[in-house]
């Protein structure tokens, strides 16, 4: 494949992308079954979170980790 006249053929001349990783944690209330997300704050076992919907205090006893086949193969 040939570069177009306006595209540099030397990769060092191309702009560099900046990539960031965000961890997004999903919570589900044990009292009302509402769910919400919190980014970049790792939940800790044995701590509490409050449901933004009903206000119930929820104890974190288990963290599920779901990995898809696509994520494993890359």
Residue pairs with C-beta under 8 A, 6 or more apart in sequence:
3 9
8 14
22 39
22 40
23 39
23 40
23 42
24 37
24 38
24 39
24 40
25 37
25 38
25 39
25 41
25 42
25 43
26 35
26 36
26 37
27 35
27 36
27 37
27 38
27 43
27 49
27 51
27 58
28 34
28 35
29 35
29 51
29 53
29 54
29 56
29 58
30 56
30 58
31 51
31 54
31 56
31 58
32 51
32 53
32 54
32 56
34 51
34 52
34 53
34 54
36 51
36 52
36 53
43 49
43 60
43 63
44 60
45 60
45 61
45 62
45 63
46 59
46 60
46 61
47 59
47 60
48 57
48 58
48 59
48 60
49 57
49 58
49 60
50 56
50 57
50 58
51 58
